[in-house]
């Protein structure tokens, strides 16, 4: 009996994931259909812009903005969870975890030196690349540093190159799966705990303020045009929701996967120097 229930749950979970993947894969088509429906709606009805200074417009706009905000970030998070099931992310994560597991406590000091050397070399490469893109060489930059007079354009470019800063790379950054590891490996994460919690509660707080303050009442004289008008207003929400889902999915599948791949390659490079 338990095995049967477990199989049913697994099948249900698989069906839900397939359905979610189908929604993501066809998000562009869904948005296109919604856009087409809106175009048809406004084509066969009289369209007029309401008074943007009116109380009704301001209230409706505020509620729609909050609704869009909540829908976007809620579905963006759902998109990220789905992105974590993608082959690209799972492959990058597996590669990263594998190479990270090969780092021993004895490697920390050499890894710190590797990080410092990499940061300096990466800065030098970025600086020379920027100078080259603008038609200048390392020799030109060195002459400027020594006090040689240059044109206003060259001075502006040299100053921008001079102000470039090295990327922050530490063992904590390479060995942590989180995006931020603090300014030092010894940074206490509890310092950011309260501020992070408060930030994460902002959407819920804003939503609560509106749900408490809004008073609903039935509209008199409901007609088919009233319903169409309401549907037109609500049509923006699914588009925002699909955009949030796709943004979250792409963020994990492309950006976060690439980020893990980069850290894995750096750790592999370090291990190759041992």
N, C-alpha and C positions, 0 to 999 in steps of 0.2 A: 504494500500500500504506500509506504513511504517512498519507495523507488519510483512508483508511478507518479506521485505528487512532485517529486524532484524533477522527473523528466518533463512533466507538464510546465513546471516553472522555467526550466531551461529552454523549452520550446517557445514559451511566451516571451522570455527575455530575448531570444534570438529573433523572433518576429518583430518585437519592438525596435531592436537595433536595425534590422533590415528596413523597417518602415522609416526610421529616422534617417538612415542613409539615403533612402529613396527621396525623402523630402529635401535633403541637402543637395543631392544630385540634380534635382529638378527645380531648385529654388528660382533660378532665372526664368524658367517657363511659367512658374506660378505668378511671379511678379509681372511678367508680360501679360498674362491673362487678366490679372487685376487691373493693370493699366488699360488694357483694351476695354474692360467693362466700364471703367471710369470714362474713357473717351466716348463710348456709346451712350452712357448716361448723360453726359453734358451736351452731346450732339442733339439729342431728341428732347431736351428740356430747355427752358429759358434760364440762362445763367446770369447772375448779378452778384457783385461783391457787396458784402454787408459793411455797415459802418464800423470801421476799425476802432473808433473811439467809444463805441457803445459798451455798456456794462455786460450785455449778453455775450458779445464777441470776446471781451477780455476774459470772462469766466470760462467760456468754452475753450479758448486758446490755452489758458493755464492748465485746465484739466487734460487736454489732449497732449500738451507738452510733457506733463508729468507721466501720463500713461505711456507715451512713446519712450520716455527715459527709462521707465521701469521695464517695459517690454524688451527694449534693446539690450540692456545689461543682463536681464534674466536669461534671455535666449542666447546672448553672447557667451555666457557661462556654460549653457547647455551645449553650444557649438564647440567649446573647448573640450568638454568631456567626450564628445563624439570624435573630435580630432585626435584625442589620445588613443583611440581605437584604430586609427589609420595605420597602414603598413609603414609609411614613412616615419611616423613618430615612434612606433614600437621598435623599428629597426635602429633608429638613432639612439633611443633610450637604452636598448640592449647593448649596443656597442659602447656607449658611455659607461654604463654600469660595469661592464666587463673590464674595461681599461682602468676605471677608478678602483676596482677591487685589487688591482695589481700594485697599487701604491702602498708602501709600508711606512710605519712611523719613521724609519731611518731615512726615508726619501724626502721628508718635509724640508729640511735645510737646503739640500740641493735643489729642490723644487722651487723654493723661495728665490734662490739665486737665478734659476732658469726664468722665472716670471719677471724678475727685474731686468734681466738681459733682453728678454723678448720685448718688454715694454719700450725700452730704449731703442732697440733696433726697429720696432714697428713705427715709432715716432719719427725716426730718421728717414725711413722709407716713405712715410706719408708726406713729410716735409719736402723731400727731393722730388716726389711725384707731383706735388702741387707746384713747385718751382718750374719743373719741366713742362707742365701743362700751360704755363704762362710764358714760356720762352726763356727761362733763366736757368742757370746751372748752379751747382754747389760753389763753384769758384766765384760767380757773381755775388752769391749770398755772403761768402767769406769776405769779399772786398767791402761790401756794405757794412759788415760787422766790424771791420777794421777802421771804419770812418770815412770811406770814400764817398764822394757826393754822387747821388744818383737822381734820376728823374722822379717826379711826384708819383707817377704810376708805379715805377719800380719800388719806391719807398713803401707805398701802400701794400704791395704784394709781399715785400720782404718783412714788413712788420707783422703781417698776418701769418707768415710762415714762422716767424720768431715766437709768436704768441701761442702756437700749437702746443698742446700738452699731451703727455704720454697717457695711454689708457691705464686704468687701474686694474692690475692683474696680480692676484695673490693666490697662494695655495687654497685659501678658503673659497675664492671665486671658482677655481677649477674643480674643486672637490664637492662643492655644494650644488644641489639640483635647483635651488632657488635662484631667482634673478639677482637679488641683492644679498651680499654677504657682509655688509658693513664696511667701514673704512679699514678695519683690521680683522684678522682672524679671531681676535679676542673680544670683539664687540659683543656686548650682552644683548641678545635679541629681545629681552624683556623691556628694554627702553622703548621699543617701537610697538609693543603689544597693545597698549592702551590707545595710542593714536591710530593704529591700524584697525582696531575694533570700532572706534568712533567713525572712521571713514566708511567702513563697511556697513554701518548702520544708517548712513545718510539716506539711501534710497527708501528704506523702510520708514524712517522718521518722516520724510517728506510725504510719503504715501499715507501715513497715519494722519498727518495734519489735514490733508485734503479729504480723506474719508470721514473724518470727524466733523469737518466744517461744512461739507457739501450737504445740501438738503434737496431731496428729490421730490418732485410732484408730477402728477400726470398732466400731460399737455392736453388742452382742449382742442377739439376740432381736428383730430388726427386724420390726415388724408394720405393717399399713396405718395404724393409729392413730399409730404413731411417725412415719410419713411425713406424715400429715395435721398432726401437731403441728409438724413442721419447716416445712411449707408455711405454716402460720399465722404462725410467727415471721418467715418470709421475706416474707410478704405486705406488710409495712410498707415494704420497700426500694423496690419499684417506685413506690409512692405518693410516697415521698420524692423519688425520681428525677424523676417527672413534675412534682412541685412545683418542684424546682430548675430544670428546663427552662423551665417557664412563668414563674417569677420572673425568670430571666435574659432571656427573650424580651420580657416586658413592660417590664423595666427599660430595654432599649435602644429598643424600639418607642415607649414612652410617655415615660419620664423623660429618657432621654438625647436623644431627638429633640426634646422640649420645651426641654431645656437648650441645644441647638444653635440652635433657633429663636429663643430669647431673646437669645443672643449675636449672632445675625445681625441681629435687629431693633435692638439697641443700636448695632451698627456702622453700620447703615443710617441710624439717627437721627443719628449723628455725621457721616456723610458728607453728610447733608441740611443740616447746619448750616454746612458749608464755603462 
